[in-house]
Amino acid sequence: MISVTHFAVHGEQFGDVAEQSGDFAERARTALAVLAQRPGFLRGSLGRSTDGPGDWVLITEWENVGSYRRALGGFEVKLHAAPLLGEALDLPSSFEPLLEVAPGGAALTRASDRDPGADD
């Protein structure tokens, strides 16, 4: 499962973009460190837009949707990651990987959990 969470760290509500971006990046680092300790966590990254200095994404990958959901219930996650995640833009953030391509072009295709006959 892939979680792509979008953030806008700019505008009047945030004041100085440079100062707020530094604070945001540090809080995101803490959130990733806490999430990384949860079972099922595979990897995570924080990215900043090359087009807009206040636009960020927090990307995490999980073994499955259940491990992601259980991770969100952990005490440390509620304390350090949930407040940050609560600032996210209201956009879809959870995705199932259906195609992965490795360097050299080797492709791995997966069936969707949403396909007819799949368990919900």
N, C-alpha and C positions, 0 to 999 in steps of 0.2 A: 504494500500500500504506500502511496506517495501522498504526502501532505505539502501543498504549496500555499503558504499564507502570505498575503500581500499587505503591505503597510505603506501609509503616506505620512512621512515625517516632515511636514512643511506646512506653510500657511500661517495665518494669524494665530491660530490656536496653539501653535508650537513655538512661536517667537523665532529666534535665531536658528536657522537650519543647521549650520555647522555645529553649534553647541548641542542642539537636540539630537543630531545624528550620532555624535560621539556617545551620548548617554544611551541612545537607542541601541547602538552596536554593542555596548557593554552589557546592557540588559538582555539582549539577544544571545550573547555569548554565555551568560549565566543560564538562560533558559535551555540552550542546547546542551550545556554540560549536565544539567539535571535530567533532561530527556534521555541523554546518552546512557544514563545509569539504569534505565528501565528495561525490563525483559522485552525482547522483540525489536529493539532499536537496531537498525542496520547502519545508518549514516545520516548526517545532517550538514547543512551549509546555510550560510547567510550571504545574500547577494544584494548589491546595490545597483540601481539602474545606471547605465552609462548615458542615458538621455535626461534623467531628472534626479538630482542629488538627494531628493527627499523620498524617492520611491525605492522600497526594499522588498525582498522576498525571503522568507524563512522556509527552507525545504528540508523535510525529513522523510526518511524511508523506513518502513516497518515490515516485519515478517508478514503481518496480516492486519486487517482492520481491527480485530479483537485486541491485539497487543497494543495498538495505538490508543484505542478507547480505554483500556485498562491503565495505560501509562498516564492518561489525563487525570485519573483518580488518585494518583499517588500524592502523599502529603507534600513532598518537596516540589513536585510539579505544580500543585495548587498554589504553593507559596511563591515560587520563582518564575514559573512559565505562564500560568494562567492569566495573571494580570497583563502580561505582554500580549498574549494571544487575544485577550479581550479588546485590544486596540486595533485589531486587524480590520481591513476593509471587508465589507459584506459581499464577498465573492465566493464561489465554490472553491473548496480547498482540498478535498479528499478525492484521490484518483486511483484507479486500479491500473497497474502497468499491463498493457496488452501486447506490446512489441518492444523488444530490446535489441539493439544492434551493437555488436562489439567492434573494436578496431579491426579493420580488415573485412568487415561486412557480414560476419556471421550473425544470423538473426535467430532470436528466440521468441516464439509466439505463444501467448497464453490465452486460454478461454476466459471469457468474462464471467464473473460471478452473477451477472445480470442476464446471462443467456438462459433461454427456456430450459427448465429441468435442473438448473443449478439451485443449491440450497440458499435460502435467504437468511 
